[in-house]
Amino acid sequence: MGIIQGWKWFINARGYANIVRCSEDLVHGLVYEISPTDEVSLDRAEGVPQPYTKETMEVEPQPAASEEKSVVQGLVYIDEKRVEEGEPWEEYIHRMNTGTKDAVARGFPGRYIDKYICPR
């Protein structure tokens, strides 16, 4: 798991996940190591370069690897054009539910899911 400081997670107007700069917020996520072949497949699935672009960002591993603040470089997909909030596509809800179950099983903070993914 990892944290990206200064960004906020949300569902955009297209109905898919996105992040935007937000100095008072942070994004929790799962961190995976992928092969170059997997990256090519993921680029195709995400529609790089449209609608998503790729950025490398500093990710703080959680729990921290040591007393010192360590960071790793993480690949993040961002839709820079559609930054208005929206509702998730019906087919996307199942994928989000599957992902959140996996994340919680790996120690992802439930309070984050309650705040952003399943707000009441």
Sequence and secondary structure as in RCSB ss.txt:
>XXXX:A:sequence
MGIIQGWKWFINARGYANIVRCSEDLVHGLVYEISPTDEVSLDRAEGVPQPYTKETMEVEPQPAASEEKSVVQGL
VYIDEKRVEEGEPWEEYIHRMNTGTKDAVARGFPGRYIDKYICPR
>XXXX:A:secstr
 EEEEEEEEEEBTTSSEEEEEEEEEEEEE      HHHHHHHHHHHTTTSS EEEEEEEEESS SSSS   EEEE
EEE SS  SB    HHHHHHHHHHHHHHHHTT  HHHIIIIIS  
